[in-house]
Amino acid sequence: MDTSEFRHLPWIVPYKDIIAIAGTGCIELIETTNCYGGAAWARYHYAQASPLIVKSRVLGNTTRYLIKEGTSHLKLRASVSAGGIESVKLLKDTIKVTYAGLGGGGVGATMCRALAQDVIDYDLTPAGGSKLSRGTLTLPRRSRIIIGVDDTDTKEEGATWSLVNNIAAMVDCESLRYVSHAIVQLYPVKAKTKNCVATVVEFAGLDDKKPIKKFKKLLEELSLSDKTGMAVLKSFSAEHLLDFGNATRSGEVSISAATEAANAAGVEVCLEGRGIIGAVAALPFFSQSDESVKLDKILHEES
């Protein structure tokens, strides 16, 4: 893919990354920008112009769009709804996303996004000035892989949230892209180290099992505890585990209850220590980093 024709133009701000995760008749599009102002403009205008967009939100330095598959007529209007997502097409191994925009919004919709990591190919119209511009990006068709971990530290040293982040960064590669991290506050049971939290990390993966095996191997090597739990879920949604997750955030549950919930939900239990309770409970709270750190009520007082 030759981007030399526009890469060095002074009005181009390349997107860092655009990742597409396939669901059933929909995708989640995760965009990482080098200019938050541009991303905020796009998020507002795209929501106004694009009937295919179900919802959008900001998580850390990313904008995430939940988008239905299909094609729709954009309601483009300067200053109000000047850009949007026109179509999403899910193919066997790739996903095609067509953006459109007016003026500077067209530059963002075309050339800026074509420069993002994960873009396989692009088809762009001329952009800039007062033009209406379109751009179709071809992206790898990725699936969501969620890993929950708990109990990696001891009373003397360690921290699960940071260890899991570092391992996720170590295994990040083309076939397994690390996209989010969340600390999940659990019910503060007596067996806790101190804060009683689990950690969940989200990946956008291709058909490659090696990075998951590497994650488990690193966790076994680097964990300070012999009670570590690790759970893996390959699914676009983890809502079917929400009841168990909420139960673990509001009271004490058993290892057998966690194993039963995992089996019923299609979760692969990789490490079966006591931490498997928190590992499974954390899964439905992936990419909800601001919400998952809270408990509405602390029902347990530390002794």
C-alpha positions in Angstrom: 0.0 0.0 0.0 1.6 3.3 -1.1 0.7 6.2 1.0 3.6 8.4 0.0 1.4 10.5 -2.2 -0.2 12.1 0.9 1.6 10.9 4.0 3.7 14.1 4.3 1.1 16.7 3.5 1.0 19.2 6.3 -2.7 18.9 7.0 -2.7 15.1 7.4 -2.9 13.7 11.0 -2.5 9.9 10.7 -4.7 7.7 12.9 -2.5 5.4 15.1 -4.7 2.4 14.8 -8.1 1.2 13.5 -9.2 -2.3 14.7 -12.4 -4.0 13.6 -13.9 -6.8 15.8 -16.7 -8.8 14.2 -19.9 -9.7 15.9 -23.1 -11.2 14.5 -24.3 -8.7 11.9 -22.3 -5.9 13.5 -18.8 -4.8 14.3 -17.0 -2.8 17.0 -14.7 -0.4 15.5 -11.8 0.8 17.7 -10.0 3.9 16.6 -6.9 5.4 18.2 -6.1 8.9 17.0 -3.1 11.2 17.3 -5.4 14.2 17.7 -8.2 13.9 20.3 -9.9 17.1 19.0 -10.4 15.5 15.6 -11.7 12.3 17.2 -14.2 14.2 19.3 -15.4 16.0 16.2 -15.8 12.8 14.4 -17.7 11.0 17.2 -20.2 13.8 17.4 -20.8 14.3 13.7 -20.8 10.5 12.9 -23.5 9.9 15.5 -25.7 12.5 13.8 -25.1 11.4 10.3 -24.9 7.6 10.4 -27.9 5.4 10.9 -25.7 2.3 11.1 -24.0 3.5 14.3 -25.7 2.0 17.3 -23.6 3.7 19.9 -20.2 5.3 20.4 -18.0 5.9 23.5 -14.6 7.0 24.5 -12.3 4.6 26.4 -8.9 6.0 27.3 -7.3 7.2 24.0 -9.7 5.3 21.8 -13.1 5.9 20.3 -15.3 2.8 20.0 -18.2 2.5 17.6 -20.8 -0.3 17.6 -22.0 -0.4 14.0 -24.5 -2.6 12.2 -23.5 -4.3 9.0 -25.1 -2.8 5.9 -25.2 0.4 3.8 -27.2 3.5 4.6 -27.7 7.0 3.2 -25.7 9.5 5.3 -27.4 12.7 6.4 -24.4 14.9 5.7 -24.8 18.6 6.5 -22.0 21.1 7.0 -21.3 22.1 10.6 -23.9 19.7 12.0 -23.4 16.2 10.6 -20.5 16.6 8.3 -19.1 13.1 8.3 -20.1 9.5 9.0 -19.8 5.8 8.3 -21.7 4.8 5.2 -21.3 1.1 5.1 -19.9 -2.0 6.8 -19.3 -5.2 5.0 -18.2 -8.4 6.7 -16.2 -10.8 4.5 -14.6 -14.1 5.4 -11.2 -12.7 6.5 -11.7 -8.9 6.2 -14.1 -6.1 7.0 -14.7 -3.2 4.7 -15.7 0.1 6.3 -16.7 3.1 4.1 -16.4 6.6 5.6 -17.5 9.9 4.1 -17.1 13.5 5.0 -17.3 17.1 3.9 -14.3 19.5 3.8 -11.8 18.7 6.6 -14.1 15.9 7.8 -13.4 14.3 4.4 -9.7 14.5 5.0 -10.1 12.6 8.3 -12.5 10.1 6.7 -10.0 9.3 3.9 -6.3 10.0 4.1 -5.9 10.3 7.9 -7.5 6.9 8.5 -5.8 5.2 5.5 -2.5 5.7 7.4 -3.6 3.8 10.5 -2.0 0.5 11.6 -4.1 -2.5 10.8 -5.3 -1.1 7.5 -4.7 -3.7 4.7 -5.9 -1.6 1.8 -7.8 1.6 1.0 -9.8 3.2 -1.8 -10.1 6.9 -1.5 -11.6 9.9 -3.5 -9.8 13.3 -3.5 -10.2 15.1 -0.2 -9.7 18.6 1.2 -11.1 22.1 0.6 -14.9 21.9 0.3 -15.2 18.5 -1.3 -17.4 15.6 -0.4 -14.9 12.7 0.1 -15.2 8.9 0.6 -12.8 6.3 1.7 -13.2 2.5 2.0 -10.7 0.8 4.4 -10.1 -2.9 4.3 -9.3 -4.3 7.8 -8.5 -7.7 9.2 -11.6 -9.5 10.5 -10.8 -9.9 14.2 -12.6 -11.6 17.0 -12.7 -10.6 20.7 -10.7 -12.6 23.2 -11.1 -11.7 26.9 -8.7 -12.8 29.7 -9.5 -12.6 33.4 -6.9 -13.0 36.0 -6.8 -12.9 39.8 -4.6 -13.7 42.7 -1.0 -13.2 41.5 0.4 -11.3 44.5 1.2 -12.1 48.1 0.8 -10.1 51.4 4.5 -9.0 50.9 4.7 -8.0 47.2 3.1 -7.8 43.8 0.1 -6.3 42.1 -2.2 -8.2 39.7 -3.4 -5.2 37.7 0.1 -4.1 36.7 1.5 -7.6 36.1 -1.5 -8.5 33.8 -1.0 -5.2 31.9 2.7 -6.0 31.3 2.0 -9.5 30.2 -0.7 -8.3 27.8 1.8 -5.9 26.4 4.4 -8.7 26.0 2.1 -10.9 24.0 0.7 -8.0 21.9 1.4 -8.8 18.2 -0.2 -8.7 14.8 -2.4 -11.7 15.5 -3.4 -10.6 19.0 -3.8 -6.9 19.5 -4.1 -5.7 23.1 -7.0 -3.2 23.2 -8.2 -2.6 26.8 -7.6 -3.2 30.5 -9.9 -2.9 33.5 -9.6 -3.4 37.2 -12.7 -5.0 38.6 -13.6 -4.4 42.3 -14.9 -7.5 44.0 -16.6 -8.1 47.3 -13.8 -7.7 49.9 -13.6 -11.2 51.2 -11.2 -12.2 54.1 -9.0 -14.2 51.7 -8.0 -11.0 49.8 -4.5 -9.6 49.6 -5.7 -6.1 50.3 -8.0 -4.3 47.8 -9.7 -7.5 46.5 -9.7 -6.7 42.8 -9.4 -8.8 39.7 -8.2 -7.7 36.2 -9.6 -8.3 32.8 -7.8 -7.5 29.5 -9.3 -7.5 26.1 -7.7 -8.5 22.8 -8.7 -8.4 19.1 -7.4 -11.6 17.7 -6.9 -13.6 14.5 -6.8 -17.4 14.3 -3.7 -17.9 16.3 -3.5 -19.8 19.7 0.2 -19.2 20.3 -0.1 -15.7 22.0 -2.7 -17.1 24.5 -0.4 -20.0 25.4 2.4 -17.4 25.8 0.2 -15.3 28.1 -0.5 -18.4 30.3 3.2 -19.3 30.3 4.3 -15.8 31.4 1.6 -15.7 34.0 2.8 -19.0 35.5 6.4 -17.8 35.5 5.8 -14.3 36.9 3.0 -14.8 39.4 4.0 -14.7 43.0 1.0 -16.8 44.2 0.2 -20.5 43.9 -3.5 -19.7 43.8 -3.6 -17.8 40.5 -6.7 -18.0 38.4 -6.9 -17.4 34.6 -10.0 -17.6 32.5 -10.3 -17.0 28.7 -13.5 -16.2 26.8 -13.7 -15.9 23.0 -16.9 -14.0 22.4 -18.1 -10.7 21.1 -20.2 -10.2 24.3 -19.8 -11.4 27.8 -23.2 -10.3 29.1 -24.1 -13.9 29.8 -21.6 -13.8 32.7 -23.0 -10.6 34.2 -25.1 -12.3 36.8 -22.1 -14.2 38.1 -19.9 -11.1 38.0 -22.4 -9.1 39.9 -22.8 -11.8 42.5 -19.1 -11.8 43.1 -19.1 -8.0 43.5 -21.9 -8.2 46.1 -21.0 -11.2 48.2 -18.7 -14.2 48.7 -19.0 -17.1 46.2 -17.3 -20.4 46.0 -14.7 -21.9 43.6 -17.3 -24.5 42.5 -19.7 -21.7 41.6 -17.1 -20.0 39.5 -16.3 -23.3 37.7 -19.9 -24.0 37.1 -20.4 -20.5 35.7 -17.4 -20.8 33.5 -18.5 -24.2 32.1 -22.0 -22.9 31.3 -20.6 -19.7 29.6 -18.0 -21.4 27.4 -15.1 -20.1 29.4 -11.7 -21.9 29.2 -10.2 -22.2 32.6 -6.5 -22.1 32.2 -5.3 -21.8 35.8 -7.6 -23.2 38.5 -6.4 -21.6 41.7 -8.6 -19.7 44.1 -8.2 -16.7 41.9 -10.5 -18.3 39.3 -13.4 -16.8 41.1 -12.3 -13.3 40.4 -10.9 -14.2 37.0 -14.3 -15.4 35.7 -16.2 -12.6 37.5 -14.0 -10.0 35.8 -14.8 -11.1 32.2 -18.2 -9.3 31.7 -16.6 -6.0 32.8 -14.0 -5.8 30.0 -13.6 -2.3 28.5 -15.7 -0.8 31.3 -12.7 0.6 33.1 -14.4 3.5 34.8 -17.4 1.5 36.0 -15.7 -1.7 37.1 -13.6 0.0 39.8 -16.7 0.9 41.8 -18.9 -0.9 44.2 -22.3 0.6 45.0 -22.1 -0.6 48.6 -19.2 -2.1 50.6 -21.0 -4.7 52.6 -17.9 -6.1 54.3 -15.9 -4.3 56.9 -12.2 -5.1 57.1 -11.2 -6.8 60.3 
